[in-house]
Amino acid sequence: MPQIKIPAVYYRGGTSKGVFFKRSDLPEAAREAGSARDKILLRVLGSPDPYGKQIDGLGNASSSTSKAVILDKSERAGHDVDYLFGQVSIDKPFVDWSGNCGNLTAAVGAFAIEQGLVDKAKIPSDGICTVKIWQKNIGKTIIAHVPMQNGEVLETGDFELDGVTFPAAEVQIEFLDPADGEGSMFPTGNLVDELDVPDIGRLKATLINAGIPTVFLNAADLGYTGKELQDDINNDAAALEKFEKIRAYGALKMGLINDVSEAAARAHTPKVAFVAPAADYTASSGKTVNAADIDLLVRALSMGKLHHAMMGTASVAIAAAAAVPGTLVNLAAGGGTRNEVRFGHPSGTLRVGAAAECSDGVWVVKKAVMSRSARVIMEGRVRVPDDTIPNEPT
């Protein structure tokens, strides 16, 4: 049986990796939403894999790497590129389109420039190319500031990002009006809610729609310190089950689902994170993180596992929540008015910024800013068996 060959680029963006496609390069049946598109992406990443390893694909068996991006010249006025993100399940046959990937956003501008999706008149030979991105999953504008050198995207540099092995060129990203398109920034109208979870109890929670829907909890209420690394959580099946139950009831309270049973089909959102005041700890690299160098500790789960660093979209949520006095994130950081915070995560630290405004009792964040980096790892064509999409020419 022959295989279909599809042009693709394999990128690291921030602390994630993913397979990038131009929409026009996909088989015609996969250019629109539907089973054909999902089947292609599942096969490329190696899912569903009952062994949980994605051996027969490019997924690498983690939520940080089982990702796909589809880009096209933007149909939205004033924007350069339309960005669609798919979180590909590792062991189940579905692709979650409910949210964005903030880390891979760092590579979107570079891909758009290199693939001819940005008008040449906008691209400087040297300096910074500003790429205006329409994030189709959540209906939001993102601006990427991509470094250029001698007419090409500059990928190498000395910017270090905890959770990424080697330094690279810095890409600044602005998330405009990041409150999620499915409702207000605080969907319940409260900065802190009481979340009742059967068999677990009543937990204080900040429920926020910014960057990505996120349920923030106090680490101490869960019996944690906020210093935990991946193995502390991911090797504890009971803990993972508890977090998934909390996530389901958080999604229900946020109005993202109508019944807790629907949470399984919406694995990418919401995220669950827990916070604690700043403290000394040892990061996964062995580096010591000093309490004096950070404002708070944050640990977050993605696709049912503790993230090895921090999701880009959750970083936006952290920035937005920290900027609003009285949220659990803000209180863990020491309270008060804040335009930026540096938080400790399992791999090290990250600084994020956001400015919040309150008008008629409603909090709004106009922009969240962070720095990431991106690099092409491999480019060429991916192959999937001919029968992945029936009647497609090879």
MOHU-V166601 format. One record per pair of residues at least 12 apart in sequence whose C-alpha atoms are under 8 Angstrom apart, sorted by sequence separation. I is the first residue (numbers start at 1). J is the second residue. D is the distance in Angstrom with one decimal. If there is no record, write none. Layout:
# MOHU-V166601
[[I	J	D] [I	J	D]]
This chain:
# MOHU-V166601
[[8	20	5.6] [9	21	6.8] [45	57	4.4] [46	58	6.3] [71	83	4.9] [85	97	6.4] [131	143	5.7] [132	144	6.6] [156	168	4.3] [157	169	4.1] [158	170	7.9] [192	204	6.5] [193	205	5.2] [205	217	4.9] [248	260	5.3] [251	263	7.2] [279	291	4.3] [325	337	6.1] [340	352	5.6] [341	353	6.4] [354	366	7.8] [355	367	6.6] [8	21	5.1] [44	57	5.4] [45	58	4.5] [46	59	6.2] [70	83	6.2] [71	84	6.3] [118	131	7.5] [130	143	6.8] [131	144	5.2] [155	168	6.0] [156	169	4.9] [157	170	7.2] [192	205	5.5] [193	206	6.1] [204	217	6.3] [205	218	7.5] [248	261	7.8] [278	291	5.0] [279	292	7.9] [324	337	7.0] [340	353	3.9] [354	367	5.8] [355	368	7.2] [7	21	6.9] [8	22	7.6] [43	57	6.8] [44	58	6.3] [45	59	4.4] [69	83	7.1] [70	84	5.2] [85	99	7.4] [130	144	5.8] [131	145	6.4] [155	169	5.1] [192	206	4.7] [193	207	7.4] [203	217	7.4] [204	218	7.2] [278	292	7.6] [300	314	7.8] [323	337	6.2] [324	338	7.6] [339	353	5.6] [340	354	6.0] [354	368	4.4] [7	22	8.0] [44	59	7.9] [69	84	5.8] [70	85	6.5] [85	100	5.9] [130	145	4.7] [131	146	7.4] [154	169	6.6] [191	206	5.8] [192	207	7.3] [248	263	5.3] [323	338	4.9] [339	354	5.2] [340	355	7.9] [353	368	5.6] [354	369	6.4] [69	85	4.7] [84	100	7.8] [85	101	6.7] [129	145	5.8] [130	146	6.3] [190	206	7.8] [191	207	7.4] [247	263	7.8] [278	294	6.2] [322	338	6.6] [323	339	5.8] [339	355	5.2] [352	368	7.4] [353	369	5.2] [68	85	6.0] [69	86	6.2] [128	145	6.0] [129	146	5.1] [278	295	5.6] [279	296	7.6] [323	340	7.2] [338	355	7.6] [339	356	7.7] [352	369	6.0] [353	370	6.6] [7	25	6.3] [67	85	7.5] [68	86	5.1] [128	146	5.4] [129	147	6.3] [203	221	7.0] [251	269	7.9] [277	295	7.2] [278	296	4.1] [279	297	7.4] [322	340	7.6] [352	370	5.1] [6	25	6.5] [7	26	7.8] [67	86	6.0] [68	87	6.6] [128	147	4.6] [129	148	6.7] [188	207	7.6] [251	270	6.2] [277	296	4.7] [278	297	5.5] [322	341	7.2] [351	370	6.9] [352	371	8.0] [6	26	6.4] [67	87	4.9] [68	88	7.2] [127	147	5.8] [128	148	5.8] [187	207	7.1] [250	270	7.7] [276	296	6.0] [277	297	6.0] [319	339	8.0] [6	27	7.7] [45	66	6.4] [66	87	6.4] [67	88	5.6] [126	147	7.6] [127	148	5.2] [186	207	6.2] [187	208	6.8] [275	296	7.1] [276	297	5.1] [319	340	6.6] [45	67	7.7] [66	88	5.4] [109	131	5.7] [126	148	4.9] [127	149	6.7] [147	169	7.3] [186	208	4.9] [187	209	7.1] [275	297	5.5] [276	298	6.7] [319	341	6.8] [66	89	7.1] [125	148	6.3] [126	149	4.5] [147	170	7.6] [185	208	5.5] [186	209	6.2] [247	270	6.8] [275	298	4.6] [63	87	7.7] [66	90	6.9] [109	133	7.7] [124	148	7.0] [125	149	6.0] [126	150	5.8] [147	171	7.0] [185	209	4.6] [247	271	7.0] [274	298	5.8] [275	299	6.6] [83	108	7.4] [125	150	5.2] [126	151	6.3] [146	171	5.6] [184	209	6.9] [185	210	6.0] [247	272	6.1] [273	298	6.8] [274	299	5.5] [125	151	3.9] [145	171	5.7] [146	172	7.4] [183	209	7.4] [246	272	7.9] [273	299	5.5] [274	300	6.5] [41	68	6.9] [63	90	8.0] [124	151	6.7] [125	152	7.1] [144	171	6.9] [145	172	5.3] [182	209	8.0] [273	300	4.0] [62	90	7.5] [123	151	7.8] [144	172	6.1] [145	173	6.4] [272	300	5.8] [273	301	6.2] [61	90	6.3] [144	173	4.7] [180	209	4.9] [243	272	7.3] [271	300	7.2] [272	301	5.5] [143	173	5.7] [144	174	6.5] [179	209	5.2] [180	210	5.2] [271	301	6.3] [272	302	7.5] [59	90	7.7] [81	112	6.8] [142	173	7.0] [143	174	5.0] [179	210	3.9] [180	211	6.4] [271	302	6.1] [323	354	6.3] [142	174	5.6] [143	175	6.7] [178	210	5.0] [179	211	6.3] [180	212	6.4] [215	247	7.2] [323	355	6.2] [324	356	6.3] [142	175	4.7] [143	176	7.8] [178	211	5.2] [179	212	8.0] [180	213	7.0] [319	352	5.7] [320	353	7.9] [323	356	5.6] [141	175	6.5] [142	176	5.9] [268	302	6.8] [318	352	8.0] [319	353	5.5] [320	354	5.7] [100	135	7.3] [109	144	5.9] [140	175	7.8] [141	176	5.6] [215	250	6.3] [268	303	5.8] [297	332	7.9] [310	345	6.5] [319	354	5.4] [320	355	7.4] [54	90	6.8] [81	117	6.5] [108	144	8.0] [109	145	7.7] [110	146	6.5] [140	176	7.0] [141	177	7.7] [175	211	7.6] [267	303	5.7] [296	332	5.9] [309	345	5.6] [310	346	8.0] [316	352	7.3] [320	356	7.0] [53	90	7.6] [71	108	7.9] [80	117	6.9] [81	118	7.2] [100	137	6.2] [109	146	6.5] [140	177	7.2] [267	304	7.7] [295	332	7.9] [296	333	4.9] [309	346	5.3] [315	352	6.9] [52	90	6.1] [80	118	5.7] [99	137	5.6] [100	138	6.8] [106	144	7.0] [114	152	7.8] [140	178	6.9] [295	333	5.0] [308	346	5.9] [309	347	5.0] [19	58	7.9] [52	91	5.6] [80	119	7.7] [98	137	6.2] [99	138	6.2] [105	144	7.9] [114	153	7.5] [295	334	7.5] [307	346	7.9] [308	347	6.4] [309	348	7.3] [324	363	7.5] [51	91	7.4] [97	137	6.4] [98	138	7.5] [113	153	7.7] [18	59	7.8] [47	88	7.6] [48	89	7.0] [49	90	6.1] [50	91	5.3] [71	112	7.5] [140	181	7.5] [47	89	6.8] [48	90	5.6] [49	91	4.6] [50	92	7.9] [138	180	6.4] [139	181	6.3] [200	242	7.6] [45	88	7.4] [47	90	5.4] [48	91	4.4] [49	92	7.2] [110	153	6.3] [138	181	5.7] [207	250	7.5] [271	314	7.4] [46	90	7.7] [47	91	6.1] [48	92	4.8] [73	117	5.1] [138	182	7.9] [47	92	6.9] [48	93	5.1] [72	117	6.8] [73	118	7.4] [298	343	6.5] [320	365	6.4] [42	88	6.5] [47	93	6.6] [48	94	8.0] [295	341	6.1] [296	342	7.2] [297	343	5.5] [298	344	6.1] [299	345	5.8] [17	64	6.4] [18	65	5.8] [21	68	7.9] [23	70	5.7] [41	88	7.3] [42	89	7.8] [207	254	6.9] [294	341	7.6] [295	342	5.5] [296	343	5.0] [297	344	4.7] [298	345	5.6] [299	346	7.0] [16	64	4.7] [17	65	4.7] [18	66	6.6] [19	67	6.6] [20	68	6.0] [21	69	6.1] [22	70	5.7] [23	71	5.7] [24	72	7.4] [197	245	7.4] [226	274	6.9] [294	342	5.1] [295	343	5.6] [296	344	6.3] [297	345	6.3] [320	368	7.1] [15	64	7.1] [16	65	5.6] [17	66	7.6] [18	67	4.7] [19	68	4.9] [20	69	4.7] [21	70	4.9] [22	71	5.0] [23	72	5.6] [197	246	6.3] [226	275	6.0] [293	342	7.8] [294	343	5.4] [295	344	7.9] [319	368	6.7] [17	67	6.9] [18	68	5.3] [19	69	6.2] [20	70	6.0] [21	71	6.3] [22	72	5.9] [81	131	7.8] [83	133	6.7] [226	276	5.3] [294	344	6.3] [18	69	7.0] [20	71	7.6] [42	93	7.1] [80	131	6.3] [81	132	6.8] [82	133	6.1] [83	134	6.0] [84	135	6.4] [225	276	6.7] [42	94	7.5] [79	131	7.9] [80	132	5.3] [81	133	5.1] [82	134	4.9] [83	135	4.9] [84	136	5.4] [85	137	6.8] [197	249	6.4] [227	279	7.8] [316	368	6.1] [42	95	7.4] [79	132	5.0] [80	133	6.0] [81	134	6.2] [82	135	6.2] [83	136	5.8] [84	137	6.0] [196	249	7.7] [275	328	7.5] [316	369	7.6] [41	95	8.0] [78	132	7.6] [79	133	5.8] [80	134	7.7] [82	136	6.4] [83	137	7.9] [195	249	7.6] [227	281	6.1] [229	283	7.4] [275	329	6.4] [278	332	7.7] [79	134	6.4] [195	250	7.1] [214	269	7.5] [215	270	6.9] [217	272	7.7] [219	274	5.0] [227	282	8.0] [229	284	6.6] [277	332	4.7] [278	333	7.3] [289	344	7.4] [294	349	7.4] [38	94	7.0] [213	269	6.2] [214	270	5.1] [215	271	6.1] [216	272	6.1] [217	273	6.2] [218	274	5.3] [219	275	5.3] [220	276	7.3] [276	332	5.4] [277	333	6.0] [38	95	6.1] [212	269	7.2] [213	270	4.7] [214	271	4.6] [215	272	4.8] [216	273	4.9] [217	274	4.6] [218	275	5.2] [219	276	5.7] [275	332	6.5] [276	333	8.0] [277	334	7.5] [76	134	7.2] [195	253	7.8] [212	270	6.9] [213	271	6.3] [214	272	5.7] [215	273	6.2] [216	274	5.5] [217	275	6.3] [218	276	6.3] [74	133	8.0] [212	271	7.4] [214	273	7.2] [216	275	7.1] [289	348	6.7] [74	134	7.2] [244	304	6.6] [289	349	7.8] [243	304	7.8] [287	348	7.6] [283	345	7.7] [284	346	6.0] [285	347	6.5] [283	346	5.4] [284	347	5.2] [240	304	6.6] [283	347	5.1] [284	348	7.8] [106	171	6.4] [188	253	7.5] [240	305	7.0] [283	348	5.6] [106	172	7.9] [188	254	6.5] [278	344	7.7] [106	173	7.0] [187	254	5.7] [105	173	7.9] [187	255	7.5] [227	297	7.0] [226	297	5.6] [228	299	7.5] [234	305	5.8] [226	298	6.3] [227	299	8.0] [233	305	7.6] [234	306	6.2] [226	299	6.5] [233	306	6.4] [182	256	8.0] [230	305	8.0] [230	306	5.5] [229	306	7.9] [230	307	6.8] [230	308	6.1] [229	308	7.6] [18	104	7.2] [16	103	5.9] [17	104	7.0] [15	103	6.1] [16	104	6.2] [14	103	4.5] [13	103	5.3] [14	104	6.2] [13	104	4.3] [20	111	8.0] [12	104	7.1] [13	105	6.8] [14	106	6.3] [13	106	5.2] [22	115	7.8] [13	107	5.1] [12	107	7.2] [11	107	6.9] [214	314	7.1] [212	313	5.4] [211	313	4.7] [212	314	6.2] [210	313	7.9] [211	314	6.4] [214	317	6.9] [211	315	7.7] [212	316	7.7] [213	317	7.7] [211	316	5.1] [212	317	6.5] [210	316	6.5] [211	317	5.4] [210	317	4.9] [209	317	7.2] [102	211	7.8] [208	317	7.0] [210	320	6.7] [218	328	6.9] [100	211	7.6] [217	328	7.0] [100	212	7.0] [216	328	7.0] [99	212	6.4] [208	321	7.3] [216	329	7.3] [230	346	7.1] [229	346	5.2] [227	345	7.9] [228	346	6.9] [227	346	7.4] [206	327	6.1] [206	328	6.0] [205	328	7.1] [206	329	7.9] [192	326	7.6] [191	326	6.5] [192	327	6.0] [191	327	5.2] [192	328	6.9] [191	328	8.0] [178	316	7.6] [175	316	7.8] [163	308	7.1] [163	309	5.6] [14	161	7.6] [162	309	7.4] [15	163	6.0] [15	164	5.9] [14	164	7.4] [98	266	7.1] [96	265	7.7] [99	268	6.8] [96	266	6.4] [98	268	6.8] [99	269	6.6] [96	267	7.0] [98	269	6.6] [96	268	6.2] [186	363	7.9] [185	363	7.1] [185	364	6.9] [87	268	6.8] [163	347	5.1] [162	347	5.7] [163	348	7.0] [179	364	7.6] [162	348	5.2] [179	365	7.1] [162	349	6.3] [177	364	7.8] [178	365	6.8] [162	350	7.4] [177	365	6.0] [178	366	7.0] [161	350	7.8] [177	366	4.4] [178	367	6.5] [176	366	5.8] [177	367	5.4] [178	368	7.1] [176	367	4.5] [177	368	7.9] [175	367	5.5] [176	368	6.7] [174	367	6.5] [175	368	5.1] [174	368	5.8] [175	369	6.3] [174	369	4.7] [173	369	5.8] [174	370	6.8] [172	369	7.3] [173	370	5.6] [172	370	6.0] [173	371	6.0] [172	371	4.4] [173	372	7.4] [171	371	5.6] [172	372	6.3] [170	371	6.4] [171	372	5.2] [170	372	5.9] [171	373	5.2] [170	373	5.0] [171	374	7.5] [169	373	5.8] [168	373	6.1] [169	374	7.5] [168	374	7.3] [168	375	7.7] [103	311	6.4] [102	311	6.6] [103	312	4.6] [101	311	7.4] [102	312	3.9] [103	313	7.3] [101	312	6.5] [102	313	4.5] [161	372	7.0] [101	313	6.1] [102	314	7.9] [161	373	7.6] [100	313	6.9] [159	373	7.6] [155	373	7.7] [155	374	6.5] [156	375	7.7] [155	375	5.5] [155	376	8.0] [63	302	6.3] [63	303	5.8] [63	305	7.8] [64	307	7.6] [63	307	7.9] [106	372	6.0] [107	373	7.6] [106	373	6.0] [107	374	5.2] [106	374	5.7] [107	375	7.2] [103	372	7.2] [104	374	7.9] [15	309	7.2] [15	310	7.7] [15	311	7.6] [14	312	7.7] [44	382	7.0] [44	383	7.2] [44	384	6.4] [43	384	6.4] [40	384	7.3] [43	388	7.5] [40	388	6.5] [39	388	6.5] [40	389	7.4] [39	389	7.4] [36	388	7.9] [36	389	6.1] [14	372	5.1] [13	372	7.4] [14	373	5.3] [13	373	6.1] [14	374	6.0] [29	389	7.8] [13	374	4.3] [12	374	5.4] [13	375	6.7] [11	374	7.0] [12	375	5.4] [11	375	5.8] [12	376	6.4] [11	376	4.6] [12	377	6.7] [27	392	7.2] [10	376	6.2] [11	377	5.4] [9	376	7.1] [10	377	5.6] [11	378	7.1] [9	377	7.8] [10	378	5.1] [9	378	6.0] [10	379	6.0] [9	379	4.3] [8	379	6.1] [9	380	6.4] [7	379	7.9] [8	380	5.7] [9	381	7.7] [7	380	5.7] [8	381	5.3] [7	381	4.2] [8	382	6.3] [6	381	5.0] [7	382	6.4] [5	381	5.8] [6	382	5.3] [5	382	5.7] [6	383	6.3] [5	383	4.7] [4	383	5.4] [5	384	6.9] [3	383	5.8] [4	384	5.3] [3	384	5.3] [4	385	6.1] [3	385	4.3] [4	386	5.5] [2	385	6.4] [3	386	4.7] [1	385	7.1] [2	386	5.7] [1	386	6.6] [4	392	7.7] [4	393	7.2] [5	394	6.6] [4	394	4.5] [3	394	6.2] [2	394	6.9]]
